[in-house]
Amino acid sequence: MNQLIDRLNWQSILFSQAVPKRVELASLSASWDCYPQQIRIHRNHSFEHVASIIQPYFAYDGWHGDFIYSEYDDSLSWGGIDAQQPADLEIVWLDCDRYSSFADQNELFEWFGKRLQALRSLTTNPILVASWISEQQDTAEFNQRLINLINKLPGMGVYDRSLVWQELADKYFDQRAAKLTGTNLSDRACIFHGRELACRWLPALLQPRIKGILVDLDHTLYAGVLGEDGVDGVTLTDAHRALQLELLRLQQTGIFLAIVSRNELSDVEHLFQHRPDFPLQLDHFSAFAVNWQDKAENVQAIAEQLRVSMDSLLFIDDNLGEICTVARQHTGLGSILAISAGDTLAALSWYPGIWSHGLTATDVLRVNDLKMSVSRDLALNQAEDFQEYLRGLEIQLTFHVNPLEQVKRLVELSAKTNQFNLSLGRWNAVVLEAALRFDNYCVVSVALKDRLSDSGVIGLVIGQYNEEMLLLQEVCISCRALGRQLEDIVLAQSIQIMLAQQEQCIVAATYKKAERNSPALKWLQQHSNDHLDTHDGISFLRHELVHLDLSLYPIHRIVRDLTGADLI
């Protein structure tokens, strides 16, 4: 528990200061275990002054950055890549003014683009390329062309340095110190870039995004105590308004919001009904536990209702004792101590795993889809039998075959899905896009909608043709789709699509046993000819599943996107 308190004490140093102090950051030493992240830096100037800022933010998130540095290489020969020295991520970090010898930006861009394509061919790791910032020339057009190019290359992104550059203005560069530091960036620019990379860009590339934020009410979303001050007595300060607006913005990007509060439910409902000045209203929350029960139990109940794992949730409370009690029972749960509204907003702005670079269509659909699950549960309770319930939902499944345009969502699905994920393959964009193009692979995605909501893409099946066998290398279905008995039909239809392209006699699936994928393993055991005795392996599927009669299922419509024609 002392480790948790130590970590919470870091908030004021890491997040609350507009300009973090390097000496204070350097004084932070984690009293907890940190998981190594191997990050390879391809550079022609120093990155060490940025890396030293990244380390304490990484430690806060339970990581340690092991940085692998190339030589200073203007030629971008990528000689730093060593097959014997694996990495989790590649960063291209360049002093752009060192390329002033190029005749014009067109010539420079053509050369740089070819070098990036060469790097992409050498590794399947995610690659982050720092945008070009120059004291000598305008680089806006160059960077836009760079973004357009990298958007066409799988598993690559552009870290936009212009926001830090614009904020620091003439304090961004420091040519006087360059001979000592090995970089023309000022110390303040290194600090700002280190924080941006550690809190936003690198977590977005290395871990799944946080799915839900659980917030207390009293002294957290407003000033005061509802039970004592009453509906009109609690105060919405400017800082609390800004905090609520940020939470609302995050909710609109697909993060669930939930309330965990010791209050009377009727008082809380009355509060939101009679305080229209609150940016957040009750219908913005996907779940709430407002009672006098133990908060740890309430957090568990909300995680189950949201159908997410504890390590994808963030808990915000002003009471240190409550945070410690909840954390003691739920390892992996993130926590922010709400010291003040301003501090909470700052911590929320920089908390690793919240920020996302671009949104998928499914991100936007997620919150409304969960809200409709309450209506589905009600319909199930009112239905005379389960078949009637399914028919009433008017479920439509759409199967997309080798959908290149869905790579980002499919990578996210592979990375985030835990409960119904057979092999836990965690396919990245480079490997997945290669499978989409290889003749001996077939990738099927599954989109789900019913009369209540559109769930977006909820399923991924990757099959590999191997002589007389179709081997399912990846099988995952979002937890939001579970509970409607769709697993059999999703897998059977995906398999039948694959067999139609290349007839096979045997169908098998790879699997791996882990702590949280027991629902997938249970399903596999029901449809397998084998006992899943080993930690991982291959299991052969029964004929009854492979050749399942889909017409027996009360699904309203099944569509293949290649033809647009109904299959049943």
Disulfide bonds with the S-S distance in Angstrom:
none
